[in-house]
Amino acid sequence: MTRTHPSLVGTLLERRYRVDRLLAHGGMSSVYRGTDTRLDRPVAIKIMDPRFADDRSFVDRFVREAQSAAQLHHPHVVAVHDQGFDLPPGAESGLAFLVMELVDGGTLRDLLDEKGPLDIALALSVAEPVLSALAAAHQAGLVHRDVKPENVLIGRSGQTGGAVKVADFGLVRAVASAGTTSSSVILGTVAYLSPEQVETGSASSRGDVYSAGILLYEMLTGQVPYTGDTAISVAYRHVNDDVPRPSELRPDLPPALDDLITRATRRDPALRPADAGEFLTELTAVRAQLGLLPVTVPIPVSRGQGDVADTERTLPRIPQVLPDTEKTMPVHRPNATRALSHPGTPPPGLTQQIPPVRPPRRRSEPEPEKKPVDNRKKFAIIAGAVLLFGGLVTAFVFMLTDTGGDKTASVPHLVGLNQAAAGDALRAVKLNPQFSQEYDNTVPSNTVLRAEPAEGTPLQPNSTVSVVLSKGRPVVPDIRPGTALPDAEQAIKTAKLTPARGTDDYDAEVPQGAVIRTEPSAGSQLNIGGQVTIIVSKGPIPLPPVPDVTGRSKDEAFQLLQQAGFEPFQAGEEFKQDVPGGAVTRTDPPANSTAKEKRIGVFVNNAVQVPDVRFRSFDDAQKILEQAGLKADRDGGRGRGNGGGFDFVFNQDPQPGTFVQKGSKVKLKGFGG
């Protein structure tokens, strides 16, 4: 009997992790929102069922798998922060728990429940991060073993859209090591299990590829390939049937994507991509071939399934039919679970609880009390008899119903059903659905609008019925900045909306004539024909005329140009007679002109101001001029030694203070010269 704990809300695990609120609960674990009081951050705390804490094999495996999962540092993997054990007050046994990154949002299951089949671009935008996370795990030698929508979380990231993350790496393997094999243990999801997991319990990267292929199949078609009344019947089909092409349910699926999903879900592991990395590479190539851009993943509204943990929503539980010594693989699926064995598992009608088989007793051994008898032979005989009887009944019914070939089937009531229910209803009367979609302002997405032929029309078996599904209200397409105006208008029209030209606006990044944005923004829902306003770029804001900075110092000119929004740089030096040395002579583009770009070249005057060397000796005057970058012309020596004993400069040309070009000559004249 499963032991229970009192409410754990408010409990402080290991004096650090406070349990705040129950998020989800199932047969294997409960997930709580909690707080790491040491780091003051919100966390998710997954607390395993108490019966596992007493199992040494589980504890050892739990620690190892938690340590391995904690090594996965990847943006699309739910981070494992810590693992531990604690004994809360009043509890009969200890608790094994994981402390993980808290992802605020919902799961892929919530998104599928909300939207039904996803658009191809959206499905790929979910599948790619999932495969990226699995590829990182496979490269690290880890296998997830339980890829399904409930383990794909979509949480908030930045201002818009959701971040896709994969949870529960290694948890299935840890629980599989526990000694318990009762039918209450939930260890896998049968709808997504690979054939080799069902047959032998073996798990590999190719098994994760198979599960990811089923995941992509469901995202695109709105349903898993196999359903049944029992998990055994579903598992049997995984082992013995080829997964049908998703294009059978969604005819508009591109052949390249259809082929890739079909290869990823082959029964023979060798025919699948070797690992998630190879699968991701091929999927990315298909996206490029289709010309699809990534889209924002909407954050689903969590259904608040506090009674079922996200790792344990499964199909109906199956009682154990093989002894513990047989190779088994525990599995689970929303509202169904159990350990499945090889294809010899009995049909759904024989899934009754059978006592475990014991080895044959030696003659010398006393008869042990209350030991169940070996029922395997008996079981095999019964199973064979039932299968034979079922075959005879089926043949008899077939003969009764197929005489003459004139048996007809009526189109059942389909309007108002979702895609999965409509498909089941048609196949139940041996008719084939062919789905298409159109927008509708009032009918929810993925709901049947009409069928052709109409309800009640008699048809021959295997006839095709065209079923039109609602796509819901149109959604404003994601038109990226820089998109050409005709392309944007066509995308809006394709979405059954009406494009309208808004007031153009300046934009420094978007070229003139291209789209800046739409109003309302991408993802907004409108009625059919609703107006979407397109804002087109006028290019960058026009620059003002170039300021006239001629004659100003270089520093002052740079400051004035920067204040006007330009980016000045020194373009060179030149001589100008009427401008002081070191001052600006001109700009390029010139002053008062309209610049096409912000960079403005500034030219500086390299003129030299002639120093005053009058009444200095000729030798001193010559030195002063040379230091100023000029040359001394001593007037051929005239004016020196004129008998008066005067050996100094009496006059000069050019006059002191005059601006001349660097290297110019200055004539020096003596007294009487």
C-alpha positions, 0 to 999 in steps of 0.5 A: 500500500502506498504511503502518504505524507501530510501536506508538504506546503510550507516544509523546508527541505534540507533547511533550504528549499521551501515548498510553496504550492503544488503544481502537479501530482501523479503516481510517481512524483509531485511537483511543487513551486518552491523557493531556494531560501539561500539564493532567494530564487523561485524553483521547481521541486519534484518530490518522488513518491515515498516508496522509492526512497526505501529502494536502494537501487533507486536511490543510487540511480537517482543520485547518478542520474541527477548528477548526469542531468545537472551536467547538461548546460543547454538553453533548451534543457530544464536545468537541474540545480540540486538533488537531496533526501529529507525526512519532514516532521510527521513523515513515515519515510524520507523524501527523494527530491530534485530541485530544478529551474522553474519554467513559468508557462505551460507544456506542449500538451497545453499548446496542442490542446489549445490549438490542435494541429500546428502550422508547419513553421510553428511545429518546426520552431518547437521541434528544433529546440527539442532536438537541440536539447536531445542532441546535447544529451546524446553528445554527453552520452545521455538518453532521455527515454521519455520524449513526449508533449508533457515533458516539453515546457514552454515558458516566458523568454524576453518580451514576447514568445516562449522558450522551449525546454525539455524536462526530466532527463534521466528520471525514467532510468532512475525509476526503472532501477527500482525493485517495484514492478506493480501496475501502479508504477508509471515509467514511460508513455506508450504512445511515444515508445520505440519498438525496441523499448517495447520489445526489450526495454533497451533505450538509445539515441535512436529511440529518442529520435523515434519518440521525437518523430512521433512528437512532430507527427502529433504536432502536425496532425493533431493526433498520435499515430496509434490509439487504443483501448489499452496500452498493450494494444498501442504497444503492439502496433508500435512493434508490428506496424509501420507508422503511417505517413503524416500526409495521410492525415494532412495532405498539404504536408510538404513531401520532404517533411513527410519523408523525414518524419517517416524515416525518423519513425521506422521500426528498424532503428538502423533506418532512422537518423543516428541521433538527435543531432543528425535529425536536427541537421536534416530538419534544418535543411528541410526548413531551408528548402521550404523557405520557412523562417522561425516563428515565435512560439506562443506561451500556452495557458497551463491547464492547471492539472494539479492532479497529474504530474506532467511526467506521468499523464498516460493511457489506462494502466495495464496490469503486469502479465510477465514475471519480474525475471522477464525483460520489460520496459515500463511505459506510460501515456496520458491516462495509461501506463505500465511495464510492457514486454515483447510482442507476445503480450496478450490481446486487450481482452486478456489483460487480466492480473496473472500471478507471478510465475515461480521456477519448477519445484524440486521433488525433494523440496517441500511444497511452499505455502500459498505459492502461485502456480506456473500459468505460462503454458496455460496462459499461452493456450488460452491466448491462442484459443482466444486469438483463433476464436477471434479470427473465426468470428472476424471471418464470419462477420466479414462473410456476412457483411461483404456479400454482394459488395452493396453494403453502404456506410452513411456519413456520420455527424461530424460538425462540431467535432475536433479533427481526431474525433472526426477521423475516428468517427469516419474510420469507424464506419469504414470511410476515409477522411480528407482534411482541409482548413479555412478561417472562421470568425466564430468556430474554434480552431480544429473544429469541423465546419462542414463535411462533403458529402453531408451527414447521412449521405450513403457511401461505399466503404473506403470512400473519401469524405472531405472534412473542412476544419476551422482555423479560427480567426485569422492571425496577423502574419509575422512580417519582419522589418525590411520585408518588401511591401508587395511581399507583406501585402501578399502575406496579409492577403493569404491570411484572409486579411486586408492590407492598408498603407499607413503613414510612412515613418523614418527608420535608420535601419530599414531601407526606404520603401521596405516595411517597418512594422504592422498595426496590429502586431504579428500574432494578433487575431482579427475577423476575416477581412480585418484591416492590417496597416503597414508602416513603410520606411522613409529611410533615415531621418534627413540630416540638417545642412552642414554647419559653416565652421570655416575659420574656427579652431579644430576642437570648436569645429568638431564640437559644432558638427557633433551637436548637429548630428554629424561625425567629423573627422580630420581629412587633411591639411592645406594652406589658406591665406586668410585663415589663421594657422590651425583653423578650419579652411573648409569641410567636405561636404561643404558648408550649408550643403545637404550631406548624404551621410553623417561623416564630415571631413574637416580640413585644417590650415597649415599656415605659419604666422611670421614672427617679429625678428626686427632689431635682432642679429641676423643669426638670431633672426635666422634661428627664430624663423627656422624654428617657425618652419620658415626660411631666412633670406638675408638679402644677399648680405646687404645691410650688414657692416655698413660702417656704422657697426650695426649688424641687426635686422632693421626690416623684414618682408613679410611683415610680422604677424602675416600668415604664410605657407610653411617653408616660405622665405622671409627677407631680412634687411639691415640698417640702410638696406 
